[in-house]
Amino acid sequence: MLLQKIATACRCAPLLSVLVLAAIVLGGCQTQAPQKNTPAMQPVSPPDFINLREGDVLKISFPGSPTLDTTQQIRRDGKITLPLVGEVDAAGMSPSALEKKLVDLYAPQLVTKQVTVELESSSFPIYVEGMVLRPGKILSDHPITALEAVMEAGGFDFTKASTRKVKVDRREGTIMKSYTLNLQSVLDGKSSEMFYLEPGDIIYVPERFTMF
């Protein structure tokens, strides 16, 4: 009886080993459910890519010398006026570049060599030419329409202006695009469509053609 049991066990052992090995192999072949990728954060342009321009309002802080703290608007000549050092060119620089420049200028007065420049508000230029009362550049710190920009330039010279064929020239990349607007229909209340301007747009109000 004992010999029969031993023989039976020996016959079953290979089968058991095969079953165990198969279970291990099958278990190892199971694939994990694919993990979903966490959405990448949207890239944010660092401050160094921001070029300051006229009309921008800057908050300038001196952590080690708070009595020098000031808020300045960049003038049309691109400069700001600061205590102790006078006029400083700011337009065209990045905030971090201006910080380094101010650290150098204020070096003798600074307890800690640190200056921070923050952009509090920004305005952008629009150019209005042609038959308006005050042609030239205007600055806006808020979204502005073509008609509003004309009004900022003193309004139409109604004795000469062609209000139905106002042109807006806009640079888009390396291409200049031109738009023709009928602002008379807006003035007459026949149209509520607003044409919003972008920084650097040039508005030209042509002279009305008259027959002699």
Phi, psi and omega in degrees: 000316181296318180296325179295320179294319181295319180295320179296319179297319181294322178294326182280336185300315179299319180297319179296318180297319179296318180296319179295315180297320179295320179296321180293316182296314181296323178295322180288337182276350179295133181262143177286148175298133182301135179278137177285136179287138175288127182305134179289148177292144178291137180296141179242130180292126179291161182304333183296344180272358181266121175260125179290150181216168182302141182095340179294141177257125184247137171257115184249122185239143178240092185307325180272348181218072186298343178292344179270353182304140182204160172240127186228146172254133179291125183282175180298334178276004177083010185248161168234157179246122185241149179298143176077326184249347176081219185281138181225131175291129182233325183298138179090351180262157171276158178304318182293324178294321178293324177301313180297321180296318181290326176300318178294317182293323184262009185313314182294334184266349188270132173284315173243137183283071182213132175221137177242138179240119179242140178273107182280317177207155183227138175242160182230151185273144172229141182247128181241120183234168176095217190275065172235165186285329180228075181295153178142201184265138172237155179243135179231138177253017181210162177304135186222141179269167179299318180294319178296322179294321177298319179294325176296332179271019176097352181091174180290148165272091190294348177284342184228337192287140170263100186279353182266351183225052179282132183256144172235119176260132185222133176271123176240099187070240179258008184248137173264124178249149182236136179238140177249127185242140173260088182281345177294324179294329176288317178298325181278357181077012181274347179220137177251007181289128182251132177257106182275142184268161176240159181307132177087358178299145178244120178259131178235121177261109184284165177279140181289135178282129179236144178271135178262000000 
